[in-house]
Structure formats: C-alpha cells, structure tokens
Amino acid sequence: MNKSRFAGFLILMFCCSTWVLPSYCQTPAERATADTIPQNRDSVLNLLPARDTVLKPPPFQDTLLRIRNLSPYFTLHVDSTLVYNLEINKNPSQYYWYLRNSPPGLRINKDNGLLTFKAERAYFLSGKLKYDFPYKVSIGVQNLQNPAERIDTTFTIQFFTTEIIPSRLKPSVNSILYVDEGDTINFKVECESGSFPVESISFFSNLPIKNYKPVTKCDDEFVWSPPYDFIKESDSSNQKLVLLYFIGTNKFFNRDTALVKLYVKSALNYPFMLQEYNRTVKDVHTYTLELKYAFVQLDKKVKNTKTTRTTFDMTSGSTALGGTVFSSLTTASAQTVGKILPSAGVALVPVKEAVAPQKTAEQNSASLVRSSIKRLEYQLHENVLAGEKDPEIVKKINKLKDEMKQIQIQLIDVPIDENTNMTEEQLNDYFNSNKVNKKYKLKH
C-alpha cells in the first residue's frame, strides 16, 4: 500500500516539474505568448472547416484588338515575292484591313489581311522604288460595326539586289570647254543613279583656283570666273589647261570620277582697260585746256603788239600826210612844217621797232598751239569707244597717248601755265570766237 502511494507521488511530482519548470524559465514575453495558445491544439484545429488551399485562376478574356504575327521589318530581294498572312485575336470576318503610304506594288486583302508584294525589276528601273531605302508603311485593322475598335501600327520594308549597277556622274556640258579670262563658266553636275546613289561629291583641279562655287551633292552648279591675270606673261602660250575632277561617293565609298577639260584663253582686261581709257581721255582733255590757256596768252601778246605797231603806223602816215598838206600852203612857216613832218614820220619807224617789235615767234607759236589743240580734239572724236567691250580699245588708248606725247614734244618750248584764271567755258568761247577763227584761218 505504501509502495503504491510512493509510486503515485513520484509520478505526480514528475508531471508538475514538467509543466511548472518550463513556464518558470520563460521570459515574460514568451510566457504571455504561450498563454494565448490554446492548450488543446487538436480541438482548435477540429473547429476549422476543411478546404483546398490552391486557388483556381479565373477564365482569360482577350478583349483588346491586336495583330498576333506582325513582323516589324521585311527585306526583299528584287524579283522576289512576299506573301504574308496577318492574324488578329478576333473574328476576322467582322474586320477589314487597310494600308497607308505603301510603296508601289504592295497590297493587302481587306478581308483576311493577306499581305502580298512582287518586287519586279521594272519598279526599280523606272525609279519608282529604290534599293536599300527603308519604306515605312502604315497598316491598320478596324471593326466593321464599331469604328472605335481599331488598331494602327507600322512596319518597314526594304529592297536589295545582288546585281550592282554603278552610279555615274554626268556634267551637263561637254568634256572639253573653252573660256576667256574674265568670263564665267557654270554647269551642273548631275547623277545617274544606280544600285546605290551618290551621297557626296568632292572636287579638285590640277591648278589652284579660287572664288569658285563648290559642288557637294548631285545637281549642284559649278561656277567659276578665271581672273584676268590667270595667264601670266611668263607663260609661253596664251592659254592654260585646267582639269576639273568631280568624284562621287556612295555609302560604301565606291567612287566615280567625271573629268572636264577647261582651256582658259588669255583675254583683255576690259574693266581695267576702260579705266585706263577714261584716264587717258581725262589727261588729253586737261592738256587741251592748258594749251587753250597758253594760246590765249600768246594771242593776247600778239594782239597787243599789233595794236601798238598799228598806232605807230597810223601816226607815221598821218605825219607824212600832214607834211604834204602843209607844203602846199603859201605861208613860209607852213611850208617849213610840211618839210619837217615827213622826217618826223620817218623817225617813228625805228621807235616803233624798238617799242613794239613784231611778235613773229609768238604768232607762230600761237598758230602751232591752235593746230595742236585741233588735232587733239579730232583724235578724241575719232577714238570714241563703240561700247564697254570695244575690241579696239587698246589701239585707241595707244593712239591718244602717242598723239599727246608727240604734241608735248613739239610744244616743249611753249610755256604752259597750269594755274589758269579762266574757266573751261571761257576758254572755249575765246578759242572758238569768230575773230580768232578768222585771224588764224588758212588763206588759200
């Protein structure tokens, strides 16, 4: 009896230690958590209803209109055919297809979206299509019943060929040209497009040239005017050969060169010669006015001398006539005066020569100056230019210069005063007056 009680006591103590000691060793937080957990776990689990934990996904509904198999890029070889059936996620019988900005030959079936194209060579030979050029095509599909239900997108199609047709440069002029100095040459550099078009054009020449309009792309215009000093005096010939090279390059750096041979001929510098002519005419005109003023001075000296000598002659003649008159009188004193007066008239002759000698040199100089003026005026009239580009402009300039130089040498002893106190109009009026013309008119 005691043994059984002792055994029961041991079992009771073991159970109490198993339950009391773990709870005693726990922290307050662990103890609070443990208090909330039901002791009978099996009974708690039995209260929850049984269910499957894997969720079943809802059925998928494809509501947005879209093209399932659209390729964004197509590449076709020439003479090949494209057949591509486009699909949508809807019933195709309720929709129709359309294209925008499509290249020539590209078609689509509006009912089933079948895209077809045959890259015929005629499209490329006629220039309607180009190789290696991306054509961006707009494609769309729309609901027949609901216009708002539609989709628009794009794709790119590009064509290529294994047959290479080279592109050529074609200047719009012959390969050999002739131009004079001072003239302007201009022509276009056109391109004959092949498989790969010319993208850039460079230029160089065998001789350095400047002030030209460069050519950088197809259909650009080359413009150049050779200057008048392009051909030097040291050059043996009167022309130079200028080689103009135009080099076209495509994107693969394949080149084609066009050559134009330009022969530049020596020509007269008309603008400079025109300035030289005007300057020469001005010099001749100025020198003519100086000669007219010198003529006026010489003519006045001759005129004054002639007036003085005429006065002496009139006095001498009057004295002789008076002596004759007095000699015919009856009185002795009158006869005496008549004898003296002729002697007095004769005595005036040496006085006249001493006071007013004849101006023969001045007279001759005035006549020479007048004839020189007439010659210069005649040369100015004869050597008037026929236009800005008179072919005889150099000859006329030299003629005026030579004539003026000869007259300057001929009149080197004639004093010429550059500082005149008469205007050009006064000089011309005096020179062309009737008295002067009558005085210096040649007598036959």
Order of alpha helices (4+ residues) and beta strands (2+ residues): alpha-alpha-alpha-beta-beta-beta-beta-beta-alpha-beta-beta-beta-beta-beta-beta-beta-beta-beta-alpha-alpha-alpha-alpha-alpha-alpha
